[in-house]
């Protein structure tokens, strides 16, 4: 098997990806992938070899990723925003056999001399191969489902890297589960701000438009450029962080029929803006998706439960996953749930064996109601007395839409002086600060480490 086989099933004349500078059809993309795979083989790379890829999110990035998959190579992705120290730990742990990067990314070789066999996607540079594959035709390498396709690194709360290894079989299982949750249909035109979802779009014949904005800062979108893209390309749907949608004006949403968001808590005030269009997908890097909630299900009864500290609704778990609550924590297992990290580093923190089955500990607190619906309560480690953060933050969002808040260690942090009446909540004090710090990846999760300083 090989992930790239699904690309050949689509209409070759259909546009596959549009980035801010150009577009490419499925036929052209498939041709470029075969040519890229041939170039990688010519330079001595063998199936299974790890290859570091560091490139801006453009059409060329996906040409490179899929060329590597086609050739049976294992792609390593490292987030440069995590800093040089973190990158060095990752590359020392798993030294790549080759490096493919933009001209700016080539500067990394000055810090890490071990980066050999470098491919440069810009103008020719000394001591690098120019990424300009010559046309060639070849078949994808036939691989075992367990063959690794993609390795990313997460730091968690400790700062120590954990390697997430996604095999070809795992990614296919994840796609088969994710596609129904995202309702992916051939011919749709999707505005993409979460790069990993573009791979699922390609697998299902969806045209992807890469948002013309700084994708590393989803909470600060370039509204004029994105509005122009929606009009020019007749975009029908969008997949983005909650922080992205919060900043977009109503005219952005008008022509769209479907909105998908996740990667952070999705509060009721956001879902209420366009309930018939909005969908909240709950999951994580290790298990995506876990459950799916439609905005139209945000009934007055559900809002009342939120207001009384019931948490945030996440819908029923997807059928492909098994879920249980153990000591308030959400545990999951299934074919698209990561069973272990690279070399087992991090398994003791997040994996648990129950009746011979490996379960993933999400770190999130939750509960299942009598109808089997999942409710999110907040990070398990941030419990205060008998309550978790989302049990307090959810009601605040209902009472004061579009107001950011954070509940941490008994303190409710606000950005404005608001009237908060939640007599049941264990709020020791209310503190108004200039700005609540958020995570760098989605700009939508509270950065508690900074908040507590």
CORSULNOR-V384895 format. One record per residue. N is the residue number from 1. D_CENTER is the distance of its C-alpha to the mean C-alpha in whole Angstrom. Layout:
<<N & D_CENTER> <N & D_CENTER>>
This chain:
<<1 & 24> <2 & 22> <3 & 19> <4 & 20> <5 & 23> <6 & 21> <7 & 21> <8 & 25> <9 & 25> <10 & 25> <11 & 27> <12 & 28> <13 & 29> <14 & 26> <15 & 23> <16 & 20> <17 & 18> <18 & 20> <19 & 19> <20 & 21> <21 & 24> <22 & 24> <23 & 23> <24 & 23> <25 & 24> <26 & 23> <27 & 27> <28 & 26> <29 & 23> <30 & 24> <31 & 27> <32 & 26> <33 & 24> <34 & 27> <35 & 28> <36 & 26> <37 & 26> <38 & 30> <39 & 30> <40 & 28> <41 & 30> <42 & 33> <43 & 32> <44 & 32> <45 & 29> <46 & 29> <47 & 26> <48 & 25> <49 & 25> <50 & 22> <51 & 21> <52 & 19> <53 & 17> <54 & 17> <55 & 17> <56 & 16> <57 & 14> <58 & 17> <59 & 18> <60 & 20> <61 & 16> <62 & 16> <63 & 19> <64 & 19> <65 & 16> <66 & 18> <67 & 21> <68 & 21> <69 & 19> <70 & 23> <71 & 25> <72 & 23> <73 & 22> <74 & 19> <75 & 17> <76 & 16> <77 & 13> <78 & 14> <79 & 12> <80 & 16> <81 & 15> <82 & 16> <83 & 19> <84 & 22> <85 & 23> <86 & 20> <87 & 19> <88 & 23> <89 & 22> <90 & 20> <91 & 22> <92 & 25> <93 & 24> <94 & 22> <95 & 25> <96 & 23> <97 & 26> <98 & 25> <99 & 23> <100 & 22> <101 & 21> <102 & 22> <103 & 26> <104 & 24> <105 & 22> <106 & 25> <107 & 27> <108 & 25> <109 & 27> <110 & 30> <111 & 28> <112 & 28> <113 & 31> <114 & 29> <115 & 27> <116 & 29> <117 & 29> <118 & 27> <119 & 26> <120 & 26> <121 & 25> <122 & 27> <123 & 31> <124 & 33> <125 & 33> <126 & 35> <127 & 34> <128 & 31> <129 & 31> <130 & 30> <131 & 27> <132 & 29> <133 & 30> <134 & 33> <135 & 33> <136 & 33> <137 & 32> <138 & 31> <139 & 30> <140 & 26> <141 & 27> <142 & 27> <143 & 25> <144 & 25> <145 & 22> <146 & 22> <147 & 22> <148 & 19> <149 & 17> <150 & 14> <151 & 14> <152 & 11> <153 & 13> <154 & 12> <155 & 15> <156 & 15> <157 & 18> <158 & 20> <159 & 19> <160 & 20> <161 & 17> <162 & 16> <163 & 15> <164 & 13> <165 & 15> <166 & 14> <167 & 17> <168 & 18> <169 & 19> <170 & 16> <171 & 13> <172 & 16> <173 & 16> <174 & 13> <175 & 13> <176 & 16> <177 & 15> <178 & 12> <179 & 14> <180 & 17> <181 & 14> <182 & 13> <183 & 17> <184 & 16> <185 & 20> <186 & 22> <187 & 23> <188 & 20> <189 & 19> <190 & 15> <191 & 14> <192 & 11> <193 & 9> <194 & 6> <195 & 7> <196 & 6> <197 & 7> <198 & 10> <199 & 11> <200 & 12> <201 & 14> <202 & 16> <203 & 17> <204 & 18> <205 & 20> <206 & 18> <207 & 18> <208 & 15> <209 & 16> <210 & 14> <211 & 15> <212 & 18> <213 & 17> <214 & 16> <215 & 12> <216 & 12> <217 & 13> <218 & 12> <219 & 15> <220 & 17> <221 & 17> <222 & 20> <223 & 21> <224 & 24> <225 & 23> <226 & 20> <227 & 23> <228 & 25> <229 & 22> <230 & 22> <231 & 26> <232 & 26> <233 & 24> <234 & 24> <235 & 21> <236 & 20> <237 & 17> <238 & 14> <239 & 10> <240 & 9> <241 & 9> <242 & 12> <243 & 14> <244 & 14> <245 & 15> <246 & 18> <247 & 19> <248 & 20> <249 & 23> <250 & 25> <251 & 26> <252 & 22> <253 & 22> <254 & 25> <255 & 25> <256 & 21> <257 & 22> <258 & 18> <259 & 15> <260 & 12> <261 & 10> <262 & 8> <263 & 6> <264 & 10> <265 & 13> <266 & 14> <267 & 18> <268 & 21> <269 & 22> <270 & 19> <271 & 19> <272 & 23> <273 & 23> <274 & 22> <275 & 23> <276 & 23> <277 & 20> <278 & 18> <279 & 15> <280 & 13> <281 & 11> <282 & 11> <283 & 9> <284 & 7> <285 & 7> <286 & 10> <287 & 11> <288 & 9> <289 & 10> <290 & 13> <291 & 15> <292 & 15> <293 & 17> <294 & 19> <295 & 20> <296 & 24> <297 & 24> <298 & 24> <299 & 28> <300 & 31> <301 & 31> <302 & 27> <303 & 27> <304 & 30> <305 & 29> <306 & 26> <307 & 29> <308 & 31> <309 & 28> <310 & 26> <311 & 23> <312 & 20> <313 & 20> <314 & 17> <315 & 19> <316 & 20> <317 & 18> <318 & 18> <319 & 21> <320 & 19> <321 & 18> <322 & 21> <323 & 21> <324 & 23> <325 & 24> <326 & 26> <327 & 27> <328 & 25> <329 & 22> <330 & 19> <331 & 19> <332 & 18> <333 & 19> <334 & 19> <335 & 18> <336 & 14> <337 & 15> <338 & 15> <339 & 18> <340 & 19> <341 & 18> <342 & 19> <343 & 23> <344 & 22> <345 & 22> <346 & 20> <347 & 21> <348 & 24> <349 & 21> <350 & 19> <351 & 21> <352 & 24> <353 & 26> <354 & 28> <355 & 31> <356 & 30> <357 & 26> <358 & 23> <359 & 21> <360 & 18> <361 & 18> <362 & 15> <363 & 17> <364 & 17> <365 & 20> <366 & 21> <367 & 24> <368 & 25> <369 & 27> <370 & 30> <371 & 29> <372 & 26> <373 & 23> <374 & 21> <375 & 21> <376 & 18> <377 & 21> <378 & 19> <379 & 18> <380 & 21> <381 & 22> <382 & 23> <383 & 26> <384 & 29> <385 & 32> <386 & 31> <387 & 28> <388 & 24> <389 & 22> <390 & 21> <391 & 24> <392 & 26> <393 & 23> <394 & 23> <395 & 26> <396 & 26> <397 & 24> <398 & 26> <399 & 29> <400 & 28> <401 & 25> <402 & 23> <403 & 24> <404 & 22> <405 & 23> <406 & 22> <407 & 24> <408 & 25> <409 & 28> <410 & 30> <411 & 30> <412 & 28> <413 & 27> <414 & 27> <415 & 27> <416 & 30> <417 & 33> <418 & 33> <419 & 35> <420 & 33> <421 & 35> <422 & 34> <423 & 37> <424 & 35> <425 & 32> <426 & 33> <427 & 32> <428 & 35> <429 & 34> <430 & 32> <431 & 32> <432 & 31> <433 & 29> <434 & 28> <435 & 25> <436 & 22> <437 & 20> <438 & 16> <439 & 13> <440 & 13> <441 & 9> <442 & 9> <443 & 13> <444 & 13> <445 & 13> <446 & 17> <447 & 18> <448 & 20> <449 & 21> <450 & 22> <451 & 24> <452 & 26> <453 & 28>>
